[in-house]
Amino acid sequence: MKKTVFFKLFFNNIIIIIISTLILAMSGYVLISHTVYRERVETLRGNATAISGFINSGVTPERLESFIYGFSHSTGNNIIIIDDKGKILMVSSVGDFYTPNASSVDMEYCKEVLRGRDHIDRGTLGGVYKAEMFTLQMPVMSPNPRQVVGAIFISAPAPKMLRMQLYLYRTLGIAIVCVLLLSLVISYALSRKISKPIKDMGRAVKKFAKGDFLSRVEPGKKGYNITEIEELAESFNDMAFSLEKAEDIRNNFISDVSHELRTPMTTIGGFVDGILDGTIPADKQNDYLVIVKDEVARLSSLINSFLDVTRSESGSHPLEFSNFDINETIRRMMVNFESKISEKEIFVDIDFDAEQCLVKADLGEIKRVLTNLIENAIKFTNKQGIIKISVKSRQQDAEISVYNTGCGIAENDRKLIFERFYKADKSRSLNREGTGIGLYIVKEIINRHGKNIEVRSQENEYAEFIFTLDKVKN
C-alpha cells in the first residue's frame, strides 16, 4: 500500500513522540522515586540525629520520654528506642500503628544497626507495627568507651510515602499527556505544512505530463517558508520555466525548419520544372540554376548544422590537444572579418596583457568557438559600435573575452542562450541569419575542454562572452 508524504511524516513523528514520551516517563518515574526516597531518608535521619544528641546530653528518662513524645507528634513519626539486646525502652506512636504488647524487636531486624551502621527497613519489624512502615534505624553510641548501647527507630507510614509518590506520578502523567497531545497537534500541522508544497508540485508535474508547462508553485505562500522547501520550489519553477521555453523552442524550431525546408525545396522544384517543361527560356536557365545552387547550399548548411549537434552530443569527434598561442590565433582570425567590420564601421579593440599566451587545447575547435563568437559580435553590434577582444593571463588559465556594444541580451534570454536551436532575436527566422545552434556548440566545445563559458549583458547596451582555457605549464 502506497503512503503519502503527509502520512509518512506524521507516522514517523508519532513514533518519535511516543518513544520520547516513554523515555521521559521512565526517567520521571525513576527520578521521582529516588527523590521521594532520598527526601524521606534525609528527614528521618535529621530527626534521629536530633534525638540521639538529646540522649547523649544526659537527660533524665522522664525528660527524654517527654521530648520523644513531643517530637513524635510534631513530626508525625513513630519513635522507638531499644537497648543493645533489642528490648524496647521507650515508644511514642502517632496513630494506631504500634502493637501495644510488643516488648522487643527481633534481632533479625536490628542486627545491622546494633553493629553501628544506619539501616533502612520497610515492613512491620516482625510484628512491632500493625502496618507496613518505612523505618530509619540509627545506633546510639556511648561516649566513653565508644560503643553501641542501643538504637533509635524513626518510622513513617509507607502509604503516606506512597501517596506522595502517587501525587507526583499523577502530576507527571498529566504533564506528559498534555505534552503528547500538543506534540501530536504540532506534528500534524508541520506534516501538513511540509507535504502541501510537495503535493502542489506533484499536481504541477501531472500537468507537465499532459503538455501544460504554465503551472508554477508560489514560494511566498504559507507552507513554503522552510528554507529547503523554498529552495526546492524555486528550483521547480526554474525547471518549469526551462521546460516551457524548451517546448517553445521545439515548436518554433519545427515550424521554422518546416518553413525553411519547404521554401528552398519549392523554389528548386519550381525552377527545375520550368527548365524541363521549357517555361524558362534557354538563355535564362543559367541564372535560375545559380539560384537553385544557392538554395541547395542553404539546405546543405542546414543539414551540416544538424550533424554538428549530433556529433557534439555523441562525442564521436575526440579532441586533439596541442600547444598554441591564443593571441596569435586571434590576430590571424580577425583578418577574415575585415570586410564585415569595415562595412558596419565597427571600432575593434584588441587587448592582450602579454605578447604571447600559450594554451593547451584543440586548435580547430577553439577556432570554431572564436569564429562563432566574433561573427555574433559583428552581427549584433550597432553601426559604428565597438568590439573588444581581450586575453588575460591567470595563474592556471587564460581568460578570453569577446565584448560588443549593441542590442545586448535580455535577462530571460541569458538563461537559455546556450540551448539548442534557441534564438534570442525572435524577429529572425532560421534561414540566412543562422540555425540557433552556434552558441550551443560553443558551450559543448568549452565544456569538453573541462571549462565553462558565461555571458554578461545589459539589454540595449552590451553583451560579453567569457571563457577560459588551460595555460601551458612552463
C-alpha positions as CSV (number, residue, x, y, z in Angstrom):
1,M,0.0,0.0,0.0
2,K,1.5,3.3,-1.1
3,K,1.6,6.0,1.6
4,T,1.5,9.8,1.1
5,V,4.3,12.1,2.3
6,F,1.9,13.5,4.9
7,F,1.2,10.0,6.3
8,K,4.9,9.1,6.5
9,L,5.9,12.3,8.1
10,F,3.0,12.2,10.6
11,F,3.5,8.5,11.3
12,N,7.3,8.9,11.9
13,N,6.7,11.9,14.1
14,I,4.2,9.9,16.2
15,I,6.7,7.1,16.6
16,I,9.4,9.5,17.7
17,I,6.9,11.3,20.1
18,I,5.8,8.0,21.7
19,I,9.4,6.8,22.2
20,S,10.4,10.1,23.6
21,T,7.4,10.2,25.9
22,L,8.2,6.6,27.2
23,I,11.8,7.6,27.9
24,L,10.6,10.8,29.6
25,A,8.0,8.8,31.7
26,M,10.6,6.2,32.8
27,S,13.1,8.9,33.6
28,G,10.5,10.8,35.6
29,Y,9.4,7.6,37.4
30,V,13.0,6.8,38.5
31,L,13.7,10.5,39.4
32,I,10.5,10.8,41.5
33,S,11.1,7.6,43.3
34,H,14.7,8.4,44.1
35,T,13.9,12.0,45.1
36,V,11.0,11.0,47.4
37,Y,13.1,8.2,49.0
38,R,16.1,10.4,49.5
39,E,14.0,13.3,50.9
40,R,12.3,10.9,53.4
41,V,15.6,9.3,54.5
42,E,17.2,12.7,55.0
43,T,14.2,13.9,57.0
44,L,14.2,10.9,59.3
45,R,18.0,11.0,59.6
46,G,17.8,14.6,60.7
47,N,15.1,13.7,63.3
48,A,17.1,10.7,64.6
49,T,20.3,12.8,64.9
50,A,18.4,15.3,67.0
51,I,17.1,12.6,69.3
52,S,20.5,11.0,69.6
53,G,22.0,14.3,70.6
54,F,19.3,14.8,73.2
55,I,20.0,11.3,74.6
56,N,23.8,11.9,74.7
57,S,23.2,15.2,76.6
58,G,22.5,13.1,79.7
59,V,18.8,14.0,80.3
60,T,16.6,12.0,82.7
61,P,14.4,9.3,81.4
62,E,11.3,11.4,82.2
63,R,12.5,14.4,80.2
64,L,13.6,12.1,77.4
65,E,10.2,10.4,77.2
66,S,8.5,13.8,77.2
67,F,10.9,15.0,74.5
68,I,10.2,12.0,72.3
69,Y,6.5,12.3,72.8
70,G,6.5,15.9,71.7
71,F,8.9,15.3,68.9
72,S,6.9,12.3,67.6
73,H,3.6,14.2,67.5
74,S,5.1,17.4,66.0
75,T,6.8,15.4,63.1
76,G,4.1,12.8,62.7
77,N,6.6,10.0,63.0
78,N,6.7,6.9,65.3
79,I,9.7,6.6,67.5
80,I,11.1,3.5,69.3
81,I,14.2,3.4,71.4
82,I,15.8,0.0,72.1
83,D,18.8,-1.3,74.1
84,D,21.7,-3.3,72.7
85,K,19.6,-6.5,73.1
86,G,16.6,-5.3,71.1
87,K,14.4,-4.6,74.1
88,I,12.0,-1.7,73.6
89,L,12.8,1.0,76.2
90,M,10.6,3.9,75.0
91,V,7.8,4.2,72.4
92,S,5.9,7.2,71.0
93,S,3.3,6.3,68.4
94,V,1.2,8.6,66.3
95,G,-1.9,6.8,65.1
96,D,-2.9,3.2,65.6
97,F,0.2,1.6,64.1
98,Y,2.1,0.3,67.1
99,T,1.3,-3.1,68.6
100,P,0.7,-2.5,72.4
101,N,2.1,-5.8,73.7
102,A,5.3,-5.6,71.7
103,S,8.3,-5.6,74.1
104,S,11.2,-6.1,71.9
105,V,12.4,-6.1,68.3
106,D,13.6,-9.3,66.9
107,M,17.4,-9.3,66.4
108,E,16.9,-10.2,62.8
109,Y,15.5,-6.7,62.2
110,C,18.0,-4.8,64.3
111,K,21.3,-6.6,63.9
112,E,22.7,-4.1,61.3
113,V,22.0,-1.0,63.5
114,L,23.4,-2.7,66.6
115,R,26.7,-3.2,64.7
116,G,26.9,0.6,64.5
117,R,25.5,1.2,61.0
118,D,22.5,3.2,59.9
119,H,19.9,0.9,58.3
120,I,16.7,1.4,56.3
121,D,13.9,-1.1,56.7
122,R,10.5,-1.3,55.1
123,G,8.0,-3.6,56.9
124,T,6.4,-4.2,60.3
125,L,9.7,-5.0,62.2
126,G,8.5,-8.5,62.8
127,G,5.1,-7.5,64.2
128,V,6.1,-4.4,66.2
129,Y,3.9,-2.4,63.8
130,K,0.4,-3.4,62.6
131,A,1.0,-1.9,59.1
132,E,4.0,-1.5,56.8
133,M,6.3,1.3,57.9
134,F,9.3,3.0,56.4
135,T,11.9,2.9,59.2
136,L,15.3,4.6,59.6
137,Q,17.5,2.8,62.3
138,M,20.3,4.8,63.9
139,P,22.7,3.5,66.5
140,V,23.1,5.2,69.9
141,M,26.8,5.3,71.0
142,S,28.2,5.7,74.5
143,P,30.7,8.5,74.7
144,N,33.5,6.6,76.6
145,P,34.2,3.9,75.7
146,R,32.5,4.5,72.3
147,Q,30.3,1.5,71.7
148,V,26.7,0.8,70.6
149,V,24.4,0.9,73.6
150,G,21.1,1.0,71.8
151,A,19.3,2.3,68.7
152,I,16.6,4.8,67.6
153,F,13.9,3.7,65.2
154,I,12.0,6.5,63.5
155,S,9.2,5.3,61.3
156,A,6.7,6.8,58.9
157,P,3.7,5.0,57.4
158,A,4.7,3.6,54.0
159,P,1.2,4.5,52.5
160,K,2.0,8.2,53.3
161,M,5.2,8.0,51.4
162,L,3.4,6.1,48.6
163,R,0.7,8.8,48.4
164,M,3.4,11.5,47.8
165,Q,4.8,9.4,45.1
166,L,1.4,8.8,43.5
167,Y,0.7,12.5,43.6
168,L,3.9,13.3,41.8
169,Y,3.3,10.4,39.3
170,R,-0.1,11.8,38.6
171,T,1.3,15.3,38.0
172,L,4.0,13.9,35.8
173,G,1.4,11.8,33.9
174,I,-0.9,14.8,33.3
175,A,2.1,16.8,32.1
176,I,3.2,14.0,29.7
177,V,-0.3,13.6,28.3
178,C,-0.5,17.4,27.7
179,V,2.9,17.4,26.0
180,L,1.9,14.3,23.9
181,L,-1.3,15.9,22.7
182,L,0.4,19.2,22.0
183,S,3.2,17.4,20.1
184,L,0.6,15.5,18.0
185,V,-1.2,18.7,17.1
186,I,2.1,20.4,16.2
187,S,3.3,17.3,14.3
188,Y,0.1,17.2,12.3
189,A,0.3,20.9,11.4
190,L,4.0,20.5,10.4
191,S,3.4,17.4,8.4
192,R,0.6,19.2,6.5
193,K,2.8,22.3,6.1
194,I,5.7,20.3,4.6
195,S,3.5,17.9,2.5
196,K,1.4,20.7,0.9
197,P,4.1,22.2,-1.3
198,I,5.1,18.7,-2.4
199,K,1.5,18.0,-3.3
200,D,1.4,21.2,-5.2
201,M,4.5,20.3,-7.2
202,G,3.0,16.8,-7.8
203,R,-0.1,18.3,-9.3
204,A,2.0,20.6,-11.5
205,V,4.1,17.7,-12.7
206,K,1.0,15.9,-13.8
207,K,0.1,19.0,-15.8
208,F,3.5,18.9,-17.3
209,A,3.0,15.3,-18.4
210,K,-0.1,16.5,-20.2
211,G,1.8,19.2,-22.0
212,D,0.8,22.1,-19.8
213,F,4.0,23.9,-18.9
214,L,2.5,27.0,-17.4
215,S,2.0,25.6,-13.9
216,R,4.1,27.2,-11.1
217,V,4.3,26.9,-7.4
218,E,4.4,30.1,-5.2
219,P,7.4,30.1,-2.7
220,G,5.9,33.0,-0.9
221,K,2.7,31.1,0.1
222,K,2.1,29.7,3.6
223,G,4.0,26.4,4.0
224,Y,6.9,27.4,1.7
225,N,8.8,29.4,4.4
226,I,11.1,26.5,5.1
227,T,14.5,27.1,3.5
228,E,14.8,23.7,1.8
229,I,11.1,23.8,0.6
230,E,11.6,27.3,-0.7
231,E,14.7,26.4,-2.5
232,L,13.0,23.3,-3.9
233,A,10.1,25.5,-5.1
234,E,12.4,28.0,-6.7
235,S,14.3,25.2,-8.5
236,F,11.0,23.6,-9.5
237,N,9.9,26.9,-11.0
238,D,13.2,27.3,-12.8
239,M,12.7,23.8,-14.2
240,A,9.2,24.7,-15.3
241,F,10.4,27.8,-17.0
242,S,13.1,25.8,-18.8
243,L,10.6,23.2,-19.9
244,E,8.2,25.9,-21.1
245,K,11.0,27.6,-23.1
246,A,12.3,24.3,-24.3
247,E,8.8,23.4,-25.6
248,D,8.6,26.8,-27.2
249,I,12.0,26.3,-28.8
250,R,11.0,22.9,-30.1
251,N,7.7,24.1,-31.5
252,N,9.3,27.2,-33.1
253,F,12.2,25.1,-34.4
254,I,9.8,22.6,-36.0
255,S,7.9,25.4,-37.5
256,D,11.0,27.2,-38.7
257,V,12.6,24.1,-40.1
258,S,9.4,23.1,-41.9
259,H,9.3,26.6,-43.4
260,E,12.9,26.7,-44.3
261,L,12.9,23.2,-45.9
262,R,9.7,23.9,-47.8
263,T,10.9,27.3,-49.2
264,P,14.1,26.1,-50.9
265,M,12.5,22.8,-52.0
266,T,9.6,24.7,-53.6
267,T,12.0,27.1,-55.3
268,I,14.2,24.3,-56.5
269,G,11.3,22.2,-57.7
270,G,9.6,25.1,-59.5
271,F,12.8,26.2,-61.3
272,V,13.7,22.6,-62.3
273,D,10.1,22.1,-63.6
274,G,10.3,25.3,-65.5
275,I,13.6,24.3,-67.1
276,L,12.3,20.8,-68.0
277,D,9.0,21.9,-69.5
278,G,10.5,24.9,-71.4
279,T,8.7,27.6,-69.4
280,I,12.1,29.1,-68.6
281,P,13.8,30.1,-71.8
282,A,17.3,28.6,-72.5
283,D,19.0,32.0,-72.2
284,K,17.7,32.4,-68.6
285,Q,18.3,28.9,-67.4
286,N,21.9,29.5,-66.1
287,D,20.6,32.4,-64.0
288,Y,17.9,30.2,-62.4
289,L,20.4,27.3,-62.0
290,V,22.6,29.7,-59.9
291,I,19.6,30.3,-57.7
292,V,19.0,26.6,-57.4
293,K,22.6,26.2,-56.4
294,D,22.3,28.8,-53.7
295,E,19.2,27.1,-52.3
296,V,21.0,23.7,-52.3
297,A,23.8,25.3,-50.4
298,R,21.3,26.6,-47.8
299,L,19.9,23.1,-47.4
300,S,23.4,21.7,-47.1
301,S,24.3,24.2,-44.4
302,L,21.1,23.4,-42.5
303,I,21.9,19.7,-42.6
304,N,25.5,20.3,-41.6
305,S,24.2,22.2,-38.6
306,F,22.2,19.2,-37.5
307,L,25.2,16.9,-38.0
308,D,27.3,19.2,-35.8
309,V,24.8,18.9,-33.0
310,T,24.7,15.1,-33.3
311,R,28.5,14.8,-33.5
312,S,28.9,17.1,-30.5
313,E,26.4,15.1,-28.4
314,S,27.8,11.7,-29.3
315,G,31.4,12.6,-28.6
316,S,32.4,10.8,-31.8
317,H,34.9,13.5,-32.6
318,P,37.7,13.4,-29.9
319,L,39.7,16.5,-29.1
320,E,43.2,16.8,-30.4
321,F,45.2,18.8,-27.9
322,S,48.2,20.9,-28.8
323,N,50.0,23.9,-27.6
324,F,49.5,27.2,-29.4
325,D,49.5,30.9,-28.9
326,I,45.9,32.1,-28.5
327,N,46.9,35.7,-29.1
328,E,48.4,35.0,-32.5
329,T,45.3,32.8,-33.3
330,I,43.0,35.7,-32.6
331,R,45.2,38.1,-34.7
332,R,45.1,35.9,-37.7
333,M,41.4,35.2,-37.4
334,M,40.5,38.9,-37.3
335,V,41.8,39.3,-40.8
336,N,39.0,37.1,-42.1
337,F,36.4,39.6,-40.7
338,E,37.9,42.8,-42.0
339,S,35.3,43.4,-44.7
340,K,32.3,42.8,-42.4
341,I,33.9,45.1,-39.8
342,S,34.5,47.8,-42.3
343,E,31.0,47.5,-43.7
344,K,29.5,48.4,-40.3
345,E,32.3,50.8,-39.4
346,I,32.9,49.0,-36.2
347,F,35.8,50.0,-33.9
348,V,37.8,46.9,-32.8
349,D,39.9,47.0,-29.6
350,I,42.3,44.0,-29.1
351,D,43.7,43.9,-25.6
352,F,46.4,41.3,-24.7
353,D,48.1,41.6,-21.3
354,A,51.2,39.8,-22.7
355,E,52.7,39.5,-26.2
356,Q,52.3,35.7,-26.1
357,C,49.9,33.4,-24.2
358,L,50.4,29.7,-24.8
359,V,47.3,27.5,-24.1
360,K,46.7,23.7,-24.4
361,A,43.6,23.0,-26.3
362,D,42.1,21.7,-29.7
363,L,43.1,24.4,-32.1
364,G,40.5,23.6,-34.7
365,E,37.7,23.5,-32.1
366,I,38.8,26.8,-30.4
367,K,38.8,28.4,-33.9
368,R,35.2,27.4,-34.2
369,V,34.4,28.9,-30.9
370,L,36.1,32.2,-31.7
371,T,34.6,32.3,-35.2
372,N,31.1,31.9,-33.8
373,L,31.6,34.5,-31.0
374,I,33.2,37.1,-33.3
375,E,30.5,36.6,-36.0
376,N,27.8,37.1,-33.4
377,A,29.6,40.1,-32.1
378,I,29.7,41.7,-35.6
379,K,26.2,40.7,-36.4
380,F,24.7,42.3,-33.3
381,T,26.9,45.3,-32.9
382,N,25.3,48.5,-33.8
383,K,26.7,50.5,-36.8
384,Q,29.8,52.3,-35.7
385,G,29.8,50.3,-32.5
386,I,32.6,48.7,-30.5
387,I,34.0,45.2,-30.3
388,K,36.6,44.4,-27.6
389,I,38.6,41.1,-27.6
390,S,40.8,40.5,-24.6
391,V,43.1,37.8,-23.3
392,K,44.1,37.9,-19.7
393,S,46.6,35.5,-18.1
394,R,45.5,34.0,-14.8
395,Q,47.5,31.6,-12.5
396,Q,46.4,28.4,-14.3
397,D,44.1,29.7,-17.0
398,A,43.9,32.1,-19.9
399,E,40.7,34.2,-19.8
400,I,39.3,35.1,-23.2
401,S,36.5,37.7,-23.6
402,V,34.5,38.8,-26.7
403,Y,32.6,42.0,-26.0
404,N,30.3,44.1,-28.2
405,T,28.0,47.1,-27.9
406,G,24.5,46.9,-29.3
407,C,21.2,45.3,-28.5
408,G,22.5,43.1,-25.7
409,I,20.6,40.1,-24.4
410,A,17.5,40.2,-22.2
411,E,17.7,38.5,-18.8
412,N,15.2,35.7,-19.7
413,D,17.2,35.0,-22.9
414,R,20.5,34.8,-21.0
415,K,19.2,31.7,-19.1
416,L,18.6,29.9,-22.4
417,I,21.1,31.4,-24.8
418,F,23.2,28.2,-24.9
419,E,20.3,25.9,-25.5
420,R,20.0,24.1,-28.9
421,F,18.1,26.0,-31.6
422,Y,17.4,28.9,-29.3
423,K,17.5,32.3,-30.9
424,A,17.0,35.4,-28.7
425,D,16.1,37.6,-31.7
426,K,12.6,36.4,-32.5
427,S,12.5,38.7,-35.5
428,R,14.9,36.5,-37.3
429,S,13.9,33.3,-39.0
430,L,16.0,30.3,-39.2
431,N,17.2,31.0,-42.7
432,R,20.1,33.3,-43.6
433,E,20.6,34.5,-40.0
434,G,21.5,31.2,-38.5
435,T,20.2,28.0,-37.1
436,G,20.3,28.8,-33.4
437,I,22.9,26.1,-32.6
438,G,26.1,28.1,-32.7
439,L,26.3,29.0,-29.1
440,Y,25.2,25.5,-28.1
441,I,28.1,24.1,-30.0
442,V,30.4,26.7,-28.4
443,K,29.4,25.7,-24.9
444,E,29.8,22.0,-25.8
445,I,33.3,22.6,-27.1
446,I,34.3,24.6,-24.0
447,N,32.7,22.0,-21.7
448,R,34.6,19.2,-23.4
449,H,37.8,21.1,-22.6
450,G,36.7,20.9,-18.9
451,K,36.0,24.6,-18.8
452,N,32.9,26.9,-18.7
453,I,31.6,29.8,-20.7
454,E,29.5,32.6,-19.2
455,V,27.6,35.6,-20.7
456,R,27.2,39.0,-19.2
457,S,24.9,41.5,-20.7
458,Q,22.9,44.7,-20.3
459,E,19.9,44.9,-22.6
460,N,20.3,47.6,-25.3
461,E,23.9,48.2,-24.1
462,Y,26.3,45.4,-24.5
463,A,27.0,41.6,-24.5
464,E,30.1,39.8,-23.4
465,F,31.1,36.1,-23.6
466,I,33.9,34.9,-21.4
467,F,35.6,31.5,-21.3
468,T,38.9,30.1,-20.1
469,L,41.5,27.7,-21.4
470,D,44.3,25.8,-19.7
471,K,47.7,27.6,-20.0
472,V,50.8,25.7,-21.0
473,K,52.9,24.9,-17.9
474,N,56.5,26.1,-18.1
